[in-house]
């Protein structure tokens, strides 16, 4: 992939990978949507046209137009936004499977099949009042399944939107532009039919309809030159070309559905010629079925008339009259024939082959005369079942309304509630939805999977389907969800994939207790900053360690252990050792109960050894059932990095001008006054991340020090401007000092 130059583009949740297209008013980039890890095409309005209000509005209208057209053969819009910076964009699927200009059709049936898909997409747009106006092979794309996707509605006009183009502004592509569009006359749906006619001619012949040395000459040819003639080998297409490319829009097909009917007429005409050219097989001694292809939607009268014509009539004139009537009836039912196109070969006609005396002649026997109404009704039900099954295979499951598998199966059940084949077929719709869901999940296309899940739920509700029928599929997905959530809970790390699968499982199994429990467990995963209290009033702040230091997640005491808290454990014990004050000498009869300066119950306990601090942690663990200990030197350093405390006696209890009378406190006091000569009560200064007095008040006993098991670390009331909050003090762990206390860590 090419290296993309550094661009001043900042699109939320997207990374720009490559530039893949450039137009007059917008540029298309290949991007990756970070949250869903999928490639998308990002269409961005060029900066130089953002000041042109009409162009900017037309760009926004394009996104609205395409987003309103929900159809299998029209490209989708994922997201459309205008950012505060003024950048306007929308994202679409990134299709890499070529366009209509690149496809090589193997035969006319293949071409007709693709053209019918284009007709279906255009018909949907036209029904919603949208005219494309720039239909050309480059704008007709293929998805990974070989399906047509009509794209680039950049100059489309809609009956529901204000027209942004000036009447004299010529927009479109010269080789495919209709005469009325060139002459800036009123545009109608017939303009798209003209463009599609140009595309059909190009696919049939390999040439453009009109060729010239420049665009102007090509445009004039569309207005003035006569329609081209196709070679004799393509004469069956001439009528379609003539009607599509008529200079007068009124002489073209009324709509694309009529054009589709004409295309299908070519296809079925070829099939009839092939069938008529086949020799009749020699008769056997027994009767065997012969399979004929008939249209499932043609009226039964047409079917009976066709059989009637297969017999040898006594009156040739009557034959001709019947043939003419049958052909007229077949033409009138062309729309029904088109709707049932995929059901050809679905009906098995029973035709007996019998021998006539000793002759080798064969006769096709019309057995419909032996069928009663019940037999005919059964034949009709079978035809409709085959039609519904074919829609099932084509994944037309619940859309479009009336022309989908679910509606077809349900219609049969309304007439025949006990028809097991229709019941099974209706249930199979859900299984086919799960095939689509599994495919999208395997490709990590979560948003697409969610669309199918919502459609699945609508199907279950609207057709009153038993959700338990899909227990194996839902169990598989819920099992994946359980594994993802369990991993997140065990590692105490939330992740997007677990959240997406929780959303999926909640939709598939609404109100299920197990899903609710998984959701609760996931939502209760602790995050950095969570405050936890125990029954004895100690408060801790959770830290999720996000580095490679080897540390585990831990909860750090929000305050130092107070005199009151320590007294619950010690009573009047631990008074044998006398307390060091200023590190100069042991202070006579001064202990944690009687400190060298006045303290209340809410001051941090001082004048205790590291061992006594550890004894308190063990006692508290026994009292609460939780596990408490001293912080390690590494954890103390980690907290220091997270809080990044500023050395300033206005923000913490450090040595400043207030210790002027206590000359032994420090040689490098700060120039400010924190009003606290010795220790201050806990929570005396504003906390950082809910951690109080971390950068002052008392130094703290920790474990895992270099060269010894315990040491005191951190600033205290006697630390001056030359002190560091992470430098271990010289205090021995078996000594007591008036500036050394401790706080606890709580483990999981």
HELIX and SHEET records of a PDB file:
HELIX    1   1 UNK A   47  UNK A   49  5                                   3    
HELIX    2   2 UNK A   53  UNK A   68  1                                  16    
HELIX    3   3 UNK A  108  UNK A  127  1                                  20    
HELIX    4   4 UNK A  137  UNK A  139  5                                   3    
HELIX    5   5 UNK A  174  UNK A  176  5                                   3    
HELIX    6   6 UNK A  179  UNK A  182  1                                   4    
HELIX    7   7 UNK A  189  UNK A  205  1                                  17    
HELIX    8   8 UNK A  215  UNK A  224  1                                  10    
HELIX    9   9 UNK A  232  UNK A  237  5                                   6    
HELIX   10  10 UNK A  238  UNK A  244  1                                   7    
HELIX   11  11 UNK A  249  UNK A  251  5                                   3    
HELIX   12  12 UNK A  256  UNK A  277  1                                  22    
HELIX   13  13 UNK A  300  UNK A  310  1                                  11    
HELIX   14  14 UNK A  316  UNK A  332  1                                  17    
HELIX   15  15 UNK A  334  UNK A  339  1                                   6    
HELIX   16  16 UNK A  341  UNK A  343  5                                   3    
HELIX   17  17 UNK A  368  UNK A  370  5                                   3    
HELIX   18  18 UNK A  373  UNK A  393  1                                  21    
HELIX   19  19 UNK A  405  UNK A  415  1                                  11    
HELIX   20  20 UNK A  420  UNK A  442  1                                  23    
HELIX   21  21 UNK A  446  UNK A  462  1                                  17    
HELIX   22  22 UNK A  467  UNK A  470  5                                   4    
HELIX   23  23 UNK A  471  UNK A  491  1                                  21    
HELIX   24  24 UNK A  496  UNK A  508  1                                  13    
HELIX   25  25 UNK A  513  UNK A  523  1                                  11    
HELIX   26  26 UNK A  563  UNK A  570  1                                   8    
HELIX   27  27 UNK A  610  UNK A  624  1                                  15    
HELIX   28  28 UNK A  633  UNK A  643  1                                  11    
HELIX   29  29 UNK A  657  UNK A  659  5                                   3    
SHEET    1   A 5 UNK A  14  UNK A  22  0                                        
SHEET    2   A 5 UNK A  26  UNK A  33 -1                                        
SHEET    3   A 5 UNK A  38  UNK A  45 -1                                        
SHEET    4   A 5 UNK A  88  UNK A  93 -1                                        
SHEET    5   A 5 UNK A  77  UNK A  82 -1                                        
SHEET    1   B 2 UNK A 130  UNK A 131  0                                        
SHEET    2   B 2 UNK A 157  UNK A 158 -1                                        
SHEET    1   C 2 UNK A 140  UNK A 142  0                                        
SHEET    2   C 2 UNK A 148  UNK A 150 -1                                        
SHEET    1   D 2 UNK A 353  UNK A 355  0                                        
SHEET    2   D 2 UNK A 362  UNK A 364 -1                                        
SHEET    1   E 5 UNK A 531  UNK A 533  0                                        
SHEET    2   E 5 UNK A 539  UNK A 543 -1                                        
SHEET    3   E 5 UNK A 554  UNK A 557 -1                                        
SHEET    4   E 5 UNK A 744  UNK A 746 -1                                        
SHEET    5   E 5 UNK A 628  UNK A 630 -1                                        
SHEET    1   F 2 UNK A 580  UNK A 581  0                                        
SHEET    2   F 2 UNK A 585  UNK A 586 -1                                        
SHEET    1   G 3 UNK A 708  UNK A 713  0                                        
SHEET    2   G 3 UNK A 699  UNK A 705 -1                                        
SHEET    3   G 3 UNK A 740  UNK A 741  1                                        
END                                                                             
